[in-house]
Amino acid sequence: EHLTGLETQVSIAAVNAPGSVVISGDRDAVDTVAAKFRAMGRKTTPLNVSAAFHSPHINPILTELHNTAQTLTYHQPHTPLITTDPT
């Protein structure tokens, strides 16, 4: 609901935890959404990243990423994953 009207400019990039959500997109629109959250008393932290990853801004290079991924050799994982998450 907080992105209503900005769907072509801002998207949810990640839900890291119930109270930790990352948004991504056009800087001005992201700043507008962040300002709304700050006005609601919520903490916002700008991330220092080189591009609007996990947003529609990545769409122009999806074909190139797909083509590159097809050239890689994939193997079964061999390193165990240790986590504190009980699920």
All heavy atoms as an XYZ file, in Angstrom:
652
protein
N       0.810     -1.198      0.000
C       0.000      0.000      0.000
C       0.857      1.269      0.000
O       0.447      2.287     -0.520
C      -0.948      0.002      1.208
C      -0.208      0.190      2.523
C      -1.098      0.060      3.743
O      -1.450     -1.096      4.054
O      -1.418      1.095      4.358
N       2.053      1.193      0.570
C       2.918      2.379      0.634
C       3.563      2.705     -0.708
O       4.128      3.783     -0.874
C       3.988      2.193      1.706
C       3.423      2.002      3.071
N       2.768      3.000      3.757
C       3.371      0.906      3.866
C       2.361      2.541      4.926
N       2.711      1.268      5.008
N       3.486      1.780     -1.640
C       4.055      2.007     -2.973
C       2.978      2.353     -3.999
O       3.293      2.542     -5.165
C       4.825      0.762     -3.429
C       5.934      0.269     -2.497
C       6.655     -0.917     -3.114
C       6.900      1.378     -2.144
N       1.730      2.461     -3.564
C       0.628      2.755     -4.477
C       0.916      4.033     -5.255
O       1.263      5.064     -4.689
C      -0.699      2.892     -3.702
O      -0.942      1.664     -3.016
C      -1.849      3.191     -4.639
N       0.797      3.921     -6.567
C       1.058      5.054     -7.447
C       2.508      5.153     -7.882
O       2.836      5.931     -8.762
N       3.359      4.370     -7.257
C       4.788      4.397     -7.581
C       5.272      3.046     -8.100
O       6.475      2.808     -8.173
C       5.605      4.785     -6.341
C       5.345      6.172     -5.757
C       6.046      6.321     -4.415
C       5.806      7.247     -6.721
N       4.348      2.163     -8.461
C       4.715      0.796     -8.822
C       5.693      0.691     -9.987
O       6.450     -0.279    -10.066
C       3.460     -0.028     -9.159
C       2.512     -0.219     -8.004
C       1.460      0.883     -7.885
O       1.559      1.903     -8.606
O       0.545      0.728     -7.081
N       5.687      1.657    -10.883
C       6.629      1.619    -12.009
C       7.974      2.227    -11.643
O       8.919      2.159    -12.423
C       6.064      2.356    -13.237
O       5.841      3.730    -12.898
C       4.764      1.717    -13.716
N       8.068      2.797    -10.445
C       9.289      3.466    -10.029
C       9.987      2.801     -8.845
O      11.192      2.936     -8.679
C       8.982      4.921     -9.663
C       8.410      5.716    -10.816
C       7.849      7.028    -10.322
O       6.889      7.049     -9.568
N       8.482      8.114    -10.740
N       9.208      2.123     -8.001
C       9.744      1.530     -6.777
C       9.174      0.126     -6.634
O       8.010     -0.109     -6.941
C       9.354      2.353     -5.531
C       9.939      1.735     -4.266
C       9.797      3.789     -5.655
N      10.007     -0.792     -6.165
C       9.521     -2.141     -5.896
C      10.163     -2.659     -4.622
O      11.167     -2.131     -4.150
C       9.825     -3.078     -7.067
O      11.211     -3.134     -7.304
N       9.561     -3.698     -4.065
C      10.152     -4.353     -2.905
C      11.295     -5.221     -3.412
O      11.100     -6.094     -4.252
C       9.105     -5.194     -2.156
C       8.027     -4.269     -1.578
C       9.769     -6.021     -1.061
C       6.863     -4.990     -0.939
N      12.480     -4.957     -2.919
C      13.664     -5.687     -3.367
C      13.912     -6.921     -2.509
O      14.374     -7.935     -3.012
C      14.888     -4.775     -3.332
N      13.610     -6.829     -1.223
C      13.846     -7.959     -0.321
C      13.035     -7.773      0.949
O      12.819     -6.642      1.392
C      15.327     -8.064      0.028
N      12.584     -8.882      1.491
C      11.983     -8.895      2.823
C      12.951     -9.712      3.673
O      12.963    -10.933      3.616
C      10.566     -9.509      2.810
C       9.998     -9.550      4.217
C       9.649     -8.745      1.868
N      13.791     -9.018      4.405
C      14.837     -9.677      5.193
C      14.315    -10.232      6.513
O      14.871    -11.176      7.049
C      15.992     -8.710      5.451
C      16.699     -8.341      4.159
O      16.816     -9.149      3.247
N      17.169     -7.113      4.068
N      13.269     -9.622      7.021
C      12.628    -10.038      8.266
C      11.295     -9.310      8.324
O      11.079     -8.366      7.556
C      13.502     -9.683      9.464
N      10.390     -9.707      9.217
C       9.092     -9.022      9.269
C       9.200     -7.504      9.390
O       8.400     -6.785      8.826
C       8.421     -9.636     10.495
C       9.010    -11.004     10.591
C      10.447    -10.847     10.136
N      10.195     -6.996     10.064
C      10.348     -5.551     10.210
C      11.492     -4.972      9.412
O      11.914     -3.846      9.662
N      11.989     -5.710      8.435
C      13.147     -5.268      7.662
C      12.905     -5.521      6.180
O      13.065     -6.637      5.695
C      14.408     -6.006      8.127
O      15.525     -5.606      7.357
N      12.523     -4.455      5.479
C      12.181     -4.549      4.065
C      13.073     -3.592      3.286
O      13.319     -2.470      3.722
C      10.692     -4.195      3.837
C      10.335     -4.212      2.368
C       9.800     -5.156      4.618
N      13.544     -4.041      2.137
C      14.367     -3.213      1.257
C      13.532     -2.832      0.050
O      12.895     -3.680     -0.566
C      15.632     -3.978      0.793
C      16.460     -3.111     -0.145
C      16.455     -4.425      1.988
N      13.523     -1.538     -0.283
C      12.868     -1.084     -1.506
C      13.944     -0.604     -2.468
O      15.028     -0.212     -2.061
C      11.819      0.015     -1.250
C      12.453      1.253     -0.603
C      10.655     -0.519     -0.428
C      11.525      2.447     -0.508
N      13.611     -0.651     -3.752
C      14.599     -0.311     -4.776
C      13.888      0.358     -5.946
O      12.721      0.096     -6.200
C      15.291     -1.593     -5.240
O      16.275     -1.310     -6.208
N      14.613      1.203     -6.659
C      14.034      1.839     -7.837
C      14.609      3.218     -8.073
O      15.759      3.500     -7.730
N      13.784      4.092     -8.658
C      14.208      5.461     -8.937
C      14.533      6.168     -7.623
O      13.743      6.142     -6.680
C      13.094      6.237     -9.643
C      12.748      5.683    -11.012
O      13.492      4.818    -11.520
O      11.719      6.108    -11.571
N      15.681      6.803     -7.586
C      16.126      7.428     -6.334
C      15.090      8.387     -5.756
O      14.805      8.345     -4.555
C      17.451      8.154     -6.519
C      17.892      8.852     -5.218
C      19.279      9.426     -5.298
N      20.278      8.409     -5.495
C      20.839      7.692     -4.511
N      20.446      7.877     -3.274
N      21.764      6.809     -4.764
N      14.523      9.264     -6.573
C      13.555     10.232     -6.049
C      12.338      9.535     -5.449
O      11.850      9.922     -4.392
C      13.115     11.206     -7.146
C      14.227     12.158     -7.563
O      15.210     12.306     -6.802
O      14.115     12.759     -8.642
N      11.854      8.509     -6.124
C      10.686      7.779     -5.622
C      11.029      7.018     -4.346
O      10.241      6.989     -3.394
C      10.155      6.837     -6.698
N      12.203      6.390     -4.306
C      12.636      5.681     -3.094
C      12.763      6.669     -1.940
O      12.323      6.395     -0.820
C      13.966      4.931     -3.344
C      14.575      4.442     -2.036
C      13.749      3.767     -4.300
N      13.332      7.847     -2.210
C      13.461      8.873     -1.169
C      12.092      9.325     -0.668
O      11.909      9.557      0.524
C      14.255     10.077     -1.692
C      15.734      9.769     -1.883
O      16.216      8.751     -1.339
O      16.402     10.567     -2.587
N      11.123      9.426     -1.568
C       9.759      9.818     -1.192
C       9.139      8.780     -0.262
O       8.550      9.118      0.768
C       8.877     10.000     -2.447
O       9.414     11.083     -3.223
C       7.440     10.293     -2.096
N       9.280      7.505     -0.621
C       8.733      6.430      0.220
C       9.444      6.411      1.569
O       8.803      6.286      2.621
C       8.842      5.066     -0.494
C       8.429      3.940      0.429
C       7.994      5.055     -1.756
N      10.753      6.558      1.567
C      11.512      6.559      2.823
C      11.069      7.713      3.716
O      10.925      7.541      4.937
C      13.014      6.634      2.539
N      10.824      8.870      3.133
C      10.361     10.026      3.911
C       9.002      9.739      4.548
O       8.756     10.117      5.702
C      10.286     11.269      3.029
N       8.130      9.045      3.822
C       6.819      8.677      4.383
C       7.004      7.758      5.589
O       6.331      7.916      6.610
C       5.961      7.974      3.329
C       5.433      8.885      2.253
C       4.599      8.083      1.260
C       4.174      8.925      0.084
N       3.400      8.143     -0.907
N       7.925      6.800      5.480
C       8.167      5.890      6.598
C       8.775      6.625      7.790
O       8.395      6.374      8.933
C       9.059      4.716      6.180
C       8.301      3.632      5.474
C       8.521      3.372      4.133
C       7.357      2.872      6.156
C       7.809      2.371      3.480
C       6.647      1.876      5.509
C       6.873      1.622      4.178
N       9.700      7.531      7.529
C      10.285      8.309      8.634
C       9.212      9.139      9.328
O       9.193      9.249     10.557
C      11.419      9.194      8.136
C      12.716      8.442      7.890
C      13.894      9.378      7.666
N      13.705     10.268      6.532
C      13.941      9.941      5.250
N      14.377      8.728      4.944
N      13.748     10.814      4.297
N       8.279      9.709      8.542
C       7.180     10.496      9.116
C       6.277      9.636      9.990
O       5.611     10.134     10.900
C       6.370     11.161      8.003
N       6.254      8.325      9.735
C       5.467      7.383     10.530
C       6.271      6.888     11.737
O       5.811      6.022     12.476
C       5.057      6.184      9.659
C       4.103      6.552      8.553
S       3.872      5.274      7.271
C       3.781      3.765      8.168
N       7.494      7.402     11.912
C       8.319      7.011     13.037
C       9.134      5.756     12.806
O       9.674      5.175     13.744
N       9.255      5.353     11.553
C      10.012      4.136     11.243
C      11.441      4.493     10.853
O      11.704      5.537     10.266
C       9.338      3.379     10.110
C       7.917      3.007     10.486
C       7.487      1.727      9.891
N       6.129      1.408     10.290
C       5.217      0.959      9.461
N       5.512      0.772      8.183
N       4.020      0.668      9.892
N      12.352      3.606     11.182
C      13.762      3.808     10.857
C      13.989      3.461      9.385
O      13.500      2.450      8.893
C      14.615      2.902     11.737
C      16.095      2.986     11.443
C      16.874      2.010     12.294
C      18.324      2.013     11.859
N      19.087      0.957     12.501
N      14.733      4.290      8.696
C      15.141      3.993      7.315
C      16.650      4.129      7.231
O      17.247      4.974      7.899
C      14.478      4.935      6.287
O      14.941      6.264      6.489
C      12.956      4.897      6.395
N      17.245      3.280      6.409
C      18.689      3.314      6.211
C      18.979      3.207      4.728
O      18.713      2.171      4.113
C      19.370      2.132      6.939
O      19.017      2.165      8.321
C      20.874      2.195      6.788
N      19.496      4.272      4.118
C      19.865      4.171      2.707
C      21.032      3.197      2.542
O      21.971      3.195      3.340
C      20.301      5.587      2.327
C      19.863      6.462      3.452
C      19.736      5.597      4.666
N      20.945      2.350      1.536
C      22.026      1.405      1.265
C      22.947      1.984      0.201
O      22.483      2.555     -0.786
C      21.452      0.067      0.802
C      20.508     -0.628      1.778
C      19.991     -1.927      1.190
C      21.193     -0.873      3.108
N      24.229      1.832      0.390
C      25.213      2.326     -0.561
C      25.473      1.218     -1.591
O      26.301      0.341     -1.373
C      26.500      2.717      0.169
C      27.512      3.340     -0.762
O      27.182      3.753     -1.871
N      28.751      3.407     -0.318
N      24.718      1.254     -2.687
C      24.848      0.250     -3.739
C      25.084      0.948     -5.069
O      24.788      2.128     -5.231
C      23.605     -0.671     -3.813
C      23.468     -1.488     -2.543
C      22.352      0.146     -4.052
N      25.590      0.193     -6.038
C      25.946      0.791     -7.322
C      24.788      0.848     -8.317
O      24.894      1.517     -9.341
C      27.110      0.014     -7.948
O      26.728     -1.337     -8.155
N      23.692      0.139     -8.020
C      22.548      0.133     -8.942
C      21.293     -0.273     -8.188
O      21.364     -0.743     -7.058
C      22.805     -0.843    -10.095
N      20.151     -0.094     -8.837
C      18.856     -0.444     -8.233
C      18.564     -1.924     -8.469
O      17.680     -2.303     -9.237
C      17.764      0.435     -8.801
N      19.340     -2.776     -7.809
C      19.168     -4.214     -7.965
C      17.799     -4.641     -7.444
O      17.200     -3.965     -6.634
C      20.270     -4.967     -7.225
C      21.645     -4.601     -7.701
C      22.493     -3.869     -6.911
C      22.067     -4.980     -8.970
C      23.764     -3.524     -7.362
C      23.327     -4.650     -9.434
C      24.176     -3.917     -8.621
N      17.322     -5.774     -7.919
C      16.021     -6.312     -7.503
C      14.887     -5.335     -7.793
O      13.932     -5.231     -7.034
C      16.022     -6.702     -6.026
C      17.077     -7.685     -5.664
N      17.012     -9.013     -6.032
C      18.240     -7.542     -4.996
C      18.078     -9.637     -5.579
N      18.845     -8.769     -4.961
N      15.015     -4.596     -8.878
C      13.960     -3.680     -9.299
C      13.841     -3.783    -10.813
O      14.673     -4.411    -11.475
C      14.310     -2.242     -8.899
O      15.203     -1.649     -9.830
N      12.812     -3.168    -11.380
C      12.680     -3.186    -12.842
C      13.871     -2.577    -13.584
O      14.040     -2.809    -14.773
C      11.405     -2.366    -13.083
C      10.604     -2.558    -11.836
C      11.641     -2.593    -10.737
N      14.732     -1.849    -12.884
C      15.912     -1.271    -13.537
C      16.875     -2.345    -14.047
O      17.703     -2.077    -14.910
C      16.653     -0.327    -12.582
C      15.938      0.954    -12.348
N      15.922      1.967    -13.263
C      15.183      1.375    -11.305
C      15.204      2.969    -12.802
N      14.738      2.629    -11.618
N      16.775     -3.542    -13.519
C      17.665     -4.630    -13.927
C      17.151     -5.315    -15.200
O      17.892     -6.036    -15.872
C      17.839     -5.628    -12.754
C      19.173     -6.355    -12.845
C      16.730     -6.610    -12.658
C      20.346     -5.545    -12.445
N      15.886     -5.100    -15.541
C      15.274     -5.795    -16.679
C      16.046     -5.688    -17.994
O      16.131     -6.676    -18.722
C      13.832     -5.345    -16.872
C      12.929     -5.824    -15.753
O      13.321     -6.653    -14.934
N      11.727     -5.286    -15.692
N      16.622     -4.546    -18.334
C      17.332     -4.462    -19.622
C      18.509     -5.433    -19.769
O      18.915     -5.736    -20.883
C      17.809     -3.013    -19.682
C      16.853     -2.268    -18.822
C      16.517     -3.232    -17.706
N      19.059     -5.930    -18.669
C      20.198     -6.835    -18.796
C      19.852     -8.291    -18.461
O      20.737     -9.139    -18.382
C      21.399     -6.368    -17.941
C      21.076     -6.430    -16.452
C      21.857     -4.991    -18.363
C      22.312     -6.336    -15.580
N      18.564     -8.602    -18.286
C      18.177     -9.969    -17.937
C      18.591    -10.981    -18.994
O      19.051    -12.079    -18.660
C      16.671    -10.054    -17.680
C      16.195     -9.439    -16.373
C      14.674     -9.569    -16.251
C      16.886    -10.060    -15.177
N      18.458    -10.635    -20.267
C      18.854    -11.569    -21.328
C      20.350    -11.849    -21.258
O      20.777    -13.007    -21.350
C      18.465    -11.012    -22.710
O      17.047    -10.850    -22.733
C      18.895    -11.942    -23.822
N      21.142    -10.821    -21.052
C      22.589    -11.000    -20.938
C      22.937    -11.853    -19.719
O      23.791    -12.745    -19.793
C      23.289     -9.646    -20.846
C      24.791     -9.737    -20.766
C      25.471     -8.374    -20.683
O      24.805     -7.345    -20.875
O      26.684     -8.371    -20.418
N      22.269    -11.605    -18.588
C      22.504    -12.422    -17.393
C      22.123    -13.872    -17.644
O      22.853    -14.794    -17.263
C      21.712    -11.871    -16.209
C      22.214    -10.571    -15.596
C      21.226    -10.060    -14.552
C      23.584    -10.757    -14.976
N      21.006    -14.094    -18.296
C      20.549    -15.445    -18.622
C      21.573    -16.147    -19.523
O      21.943    -17.295    -19.278
C      19.181    -15.390    -19.297
C      18.694    -16.719    -19.763
N      18.158    -17.658    -18.915
C      18.673    -17.274    -20.998
C      17.831    -18.728    -19.602
N      18.136    -18.521    -20.866
N      22.024    -15.452    -20.550
C      23.001    -16.039    -21.480
C      24.308    -16.383    -20.764
O      24.897    -17.438    -21.010
C      23.256    -15.100    -22.654
C      22.049    -14.962    -23.556
O      21.149    -15.794    -23.536
N      22.018    -13.899    -24.336
N      24.747    -15.515    -19.893
C      25.972    -15.778    -19.138
C      25.784    -16.970    -18.207
O      26.659    -17.842    -18.112
C      26.393    -14.536    -18.332
O      26.652    -13.466    -19.258
C      27.622    -14.803    -17.491
N      24.637    -17.029    -17.532
C      24.368    -18.146    -16.614
C      24.378    -19.482    -17.348
O      24.784    -20.502    -16.787
C      23.036    -17.931    -15.911
N      23.969    -19.484    -18.600
C      23.952    -20.731    -19.365
C      25.345    -21.204    -19.758
O      25.520    -22.363    -20.107
C      23.078    -20.582    -20.604
C      21.600    -20.518    -20.256
C      20.723    -20.684    -21.473
O      20.948    -20.052    -22.496
N      19.733    -21.538    -21.343
N      26.345    -20.338    -19.669
C      27.710    -20.731    -20.016
C      28.465    -21.298    -18.813
O      29.562    -21.815    -18.978
C      28.520    -19.544    -20.594
O      28.751    -18.596    -19.548
C      27.802    -18.895    -21.762
N      27.892    -21.200    -17.624
C      28.565    -21.655    -16.413
C      28.398    -23.156    -16.224
O      27.441    -23.752    -16.701
C      27.999    -20.919    -15.193
C      28.112    -19.390    -15.220
C      27.431    -18.797    -13.994
C      29.557    -18.946    -15.310
N      29.329    -23.746    -15.527
C      29.241    -25.158    -15.165
C      28.753    -25.232    -13.727
O      29.350    -24.636    -12.828
C      30.618    -25.834    -15.280
O      31.092    -25.685    -16.620
C      30.537    -27.306    -14.926
N      27.669    -25.957    -13.515
C      27.078    -26.077    -12.185
C      27.396    -27.444    -11.597
O      27.464    -28.435    -12.305
C      25.557    -25.870    -12.258
C      25.188    -24.473    -12.705
C      24.996    -24.174    -14.053
C      25.063    -23.453    -11.774
C      24.681    -22.882    -14.458
C      24.741    -22.162    -12.173
C      24.553    -21.889    -13.521
O      24.231    -20.609    -13.915
N      27.608    -27.488    -10.282
C      27.935    -28.717     -9.574
C      27.033    -28.831     -8.352
O      26.518    -27.837     -7.847
C      29.395    -28.704     -9.107
C      30.371    -28.521    -10.215
N      30.762    -29.541    -11.037
C      31.028    -27.411    -10.649
C      31.623    -29.080    -11.936
N      31.799    -27.789    -11.719
N      26.904    -30.054     -7.865
C      26.182    -30.266     -6.618
C      26.924    -29.528     -5.502
O      28.156    -29.495     -5.483
C      26.103    -31.757     -6.284
C      25.157    -32.537     -7.159
C      23.711    -32.132     -6.916
O      23.300    -31.867     -5.795
N      22.948    -32.045     -7.995
N      26.202    -28.938     -4.555
C      26.880    -28.273     -3.436
C      27.671    -29.279     -2.602
O      27.285    -30.437     -2.494
C      25.737    -27.679     -2.615
C      24.472    -28.147     -3.220
C      24.766    -28.866     -4.488
N      28.774    -28.822     -2.026
C      29.601    -29.707     -1.216
C      29.945    -29.115      0.137
O      30.536    -29.782      0.978
C      30.901    -30.071     -1.960
C      31.693    -28.874     -2.382
N      32.507    -28.183     -1.539
C      31.753    -28.252     -3.581
C      33.062    -27.180     -2.186
N      32.625    -27.190     -3.431
N      29.577    -27.874      0.358
C      29.869    -27.216      1.632
C      28.586    -27.177      2.459
O      27.568    -26.655      2.001
C      30.377    -25.782      1.395
O      31.497    -25.836      0.527
C      30.756    -25.110      2.706
N      28.600    -27.741      3.668
C      27.379    -27.730      4.485
C      27.006    -26.309      4.907
O      27.879    -25.468      5.099
C      27.739    -28.580      5.698
C      29.221    -28.636      5.725
C      29.713    -28.385      4.329
N      25.728    -26.090      5.028
C      25.210    -24.806      5.472
C      24.864    -24.915      6.946
O      24.091    -25.787      7.344
C      23.970    -24.414      4.658
C      23.254    -23.135      5.102
C      24.161    -21.924      4.872
C      21.955    -22.974      4.333
N      25.436    -24.049      7.750
C      25.154    -24.041      9.169
C      24.375    -22.765      9.479
O      24.814    -21.673      9.131
C      26.453    -24.092      9.996
C      27.227    -25.359      9.662
C      26.152    -23.988     11.488
C      28.611    -25.421     10.251
N      23.225    -22.916     10.085
C      22.376    -21.777     10.353
C      21.753    -21.903     11.739
O      21.644    -22.999     12.289
C      21.276    -21.654      9.277
O      20.441    -20.532      9.594
C      20.436    -22.903      9.202
N      21.321    -20.779     12.291
C      20.615    -20.789     13.565
C      19.110    -20.806     13.358
O      18.358    -20.855     14.314
C      20.991    -19.555     14.416
O      20.655    -18.387     13.675
C      22.468    -19.572     14.763
N      18.684    -20.779     12.101
C      17.254    -20.804     11.778
C      16.742    -22.235     11.955
O      17.172    -23.141     11.238
C      17.049    -20.333     10.333
C      15.579    -20.259      9.950
O      14.715    -20.632     10.769
O      15.306    -19.819      8.833
N      15.798    -22.458     12.863
C      15.332    -23.817     13.126
C      14.431    -24.396     12.029
O      14.136    -25.567     12.061
C      14.555    -23.676     14.440
C      14.099    -22.263     14.446
C      15.181    -21.489     13.735
N      14.031    -23.595     11.059
C      13.122    -24.128     10.023
C      13.850    -24.768      8.942
O      14.568    -24.867      8.245
C      12.225    -23.029      9.441
O      13.029    -21.958      8.921
C      11.292    -22.500     10.508
